[in-house]
């Protein structure tokens, strides 16, 4: 680690970007992260599955957790990664304007969230005597259903590994603070019909046609803005998949519309469910039940995934001091996190948490995902100075 921080950060970021780690295939990257951290003498390193946890033990009065997921969403022609020189046509116009004359790291995981992972890995190596004890968590399976989430599994099996007073999740935020997060529930809305030959359609009942009512209700929904502790969250209800039918000449006897409700942190999961399906008693794994109220009253419902929201937590002392430094460096006041992140897991543990990471959240999961090199330096400088 004798290289200048700028050069070291770029090397680390490119190295982990070069390792394919789509959800379910994180082992190779977890192996490299573990090997790297075990070379750092001031860290205690532990591993559960493909989640690696490294901690200092300096006897400080408070402990901060820096957490980042190492998995990515599937590749869309954007792997392997590449450094792009100024003028390269693959650099987005908005990125080129905001970071004129800079190189850009392009490829899957650039913003979500290997740039932040690289900063945390470098901090773990060079920050020998931070003002707080620090726990670094690099975890798997964040981009898929909550049941597979590596952070969740560690919390369940080794809660002492994740104990702390404040947490920072390195999700992309353009190096600004985004507080709390929306919650999310995903469920199928189901219609039932009667199968028949399509030449004698009157002998059956078309379940796909019945789904028109579901789509009408979704189309009529207007996104809601909800203020929580001074931050404004945007809610949304959307169909994300639809399936039905068993043959091109068969009247379909079932249709499923997969719906995702993103709800503000003024609501619990149960309150969110009530708005969608009443008191149907829909739970993960209990199959189909009938909506007794809410947006989809009268239809069949089957739960597929759920994760709680998290209030901003910006009244915590550590959150305030970090927010002050971030605003000083970037000019940005805290904003609401509109997507779901693992700050919700820390909120459930009673640990205040914020999102703070390199790269634009608007580029996460896109085919042209990319991050300007100065974003690495900015995030590193903020975290290093706040922790030092």
C-alpha positions, -999 to +999 in steps of 0.1 A: +000+000+000+029+024-007+011+037-039-006+071-038-042+067-028-055+077-062-035+051-080-042+024-054-080+031-055-080+027-092-061-005-092-083-020-065-115-009-082-105-023-116-093-056-100-127-063-083-145-051-114-126-077-134-140-105-112-174-117-124-198-117-094-234-118-106-256-128-077-250-165-069-215-164-083-197-143-057-173-169-043-143-159-065-146-123-054-153-132-018-121-153-019-100-124-032-116-099-006-108-123+022-073-129+011-067-092+007-081-084+042-062-112+059-030-094+049-039-064+070-024-068+105-048-045+124-079-064+113-097-095+126-112-112+096-141-137+097-162-152+069-197-168+067-206-182+033-195-155+008-198-127+033-165-114+047-163-093+079-132-074+090-130-055+123-106-033+143-104-038+181-089-006+194-112-002+224-129+029+210-161+041+227-181+037+194-181+014+164-190+023+128-200-003+102-191+002+066-210-023+044-211-030+007-225-059-013-201-076-038-227-091-061-241-074-093-272-078-114-268-098-146-245-086-173-259-068-204-229-067-227-210-047-201-184-072-189-154-072-188-150-036-176-127-010-191-112+024-183-124+049-208-103+079-218-118+113-223-137+115-256-146+078-257-181+074-272-191+050-244-189+078-218-224+091-212-229+127-220-241+136-185-210+120-170-187+137-194-203+171-186-201+166-149-165+152-150-149+169-180-115+156-189-117+126-166-113+089-172-144+068-165-146+032-153-172+015-174-189-019-168-211-040-147-209-030-110-191+003-116-217+022-095-236-006-079-214-009-060-178-019-066-165+017-066-177+020-030-163-015-022-129-004-035-129+027-013-138+005+018-112-021+010-085+006+007-097+023+039-095-010+057-059-014+048-046+022+054-067+034+083-048+019+112-060+041+140-095+055+133-113+076+159-140+049+161-136+011+159-147+001+124-163-031+110-161-036+073-187-059+058-186-072+022-216-094+016-233-115-011-267-118-027-280-083-022-295-080-057-319-109-053-347-120-029-342-111+008-340-148+018-306-151+001-290-119+014-256-125+030-259-097+055-292-111+067-276-145+072-247-131+092-270-111+114-290-143+121-260-165+128-234-141+141-251-109+154-221-100+174-201-095+142-225-067+131-228-049+165-222-011+162-234+024+168-238+036+133-237+021+098-229+034+063-241+014+032-220+022+001-249+023-023-244+049-051-255+084-040-231+107-060-212+109-027-242+126-010-261+112+020-294+095+013-313+087+045-335+058+052-351+038+024-385+028+010-398-006+019-408-031-008-433-059-012-436-081-043-466-103-050-486-120-077-522-108-084-540-138-098-570-143-120-586-177-126-605-189-157-616-221-174-596-237-201-611-245-234-602-248-271-598-213-286-621-223-314-648-227-288-638-199-265-674-197-251-669-230-234-642-215-212-634-183-193-603-162-203-581-155-172-559-131-192-588-109-202-597-106-165-562-092-158-573-060-177-590-049-144-557-053-125-538-033-152-565-006-151-561-002-114-524+000-118-527+026-146-550+047-125-525+048-095-507+082-090-473+080-073-474+095-038-448+118-022-445+112+015-425+133+039-408+115+068-386+133+093-379+161+068-371+139+038-395+133+009-400+097-003-417+088-036-439+057-035-448+036-065-470+006-075-461-012-107-466-044-127-431-058-134-441-091-150-471-109-164-476-145-173-505-168-183-516-194-208-505-229-217-508-229-255-515-208-285-549-224-290-560-228-254-581-203-235-560-195-204-572-207-170-548-186-150-530-153-153-505-137-129-495-101-127-464-095-106-467-063-087-440-043-068-451-018-042-424+006-030-437+022+002-424+052+023-409+046+058-440+059+075-455+024+069-447-011+082-449-041+059-483-050+073-496-015+067-483-016+031-500-050+026-533-036+039-532-009+012-527-035-015-548-065-003-566-056+030-563-081+058-559-111+035-532-127+058-508-131+028-475-143+040-444-156+023-447-193+016-484-197+024-496-198-012-526-180-026-552-161-006-579-137-015-575-099-011-602-087+013-596-050+005-571-025-008-561-019-045-565-055-055-597-065-035-613-096-048-583-110-066-560-139-056-527-128-040-495-148-035-466-131-017-431-134-033-408-111-013-409-084+013-384-060+030-391-033+056-386+004+051-362+025+073-368+059+087-340+085+079-322+083+113-306+117+106-310+128+142-282+104+154-251+123+165-228+103+141-252+109+112-253+146+118-215+149+119-211+129+087-239+149+070-221+182+079-189+170+064-206+157+032-224+190+028-192+209+032-174+188+006-203+184-019-228+211-012-255+185-009-279+182+020-293+148+029-320+134+006-343+105+008-333+071-005-360+061-029-350+024-034-346-003-008-312-009+008-299-027+037-301+004+059-335-013+068-317-043+083-296-020+105-328+000+115-343-033+127-313-038+149-316-003+163-285+009+145-289+043+127-277+040+091-273+061+059-265+054+023-233+071+010-214+058-020-196+067-053-214+070-086-249+080-097-278+059-084-295+066-118-269+044-135-273+014-113-283-017-133-280+002-166-262-013-196-238+017-196-231+017-159-200+038-152-182+060-126-158+089-130-125+083-113-128+115-091-158+099-074-135+073-059-112+101-045-141+121-032-157+092-013-123+081+001-115+117+013-149+120+030-147+087+049-110+089+057-113+124+072-145+116+091-130+084+106-096+099+113 
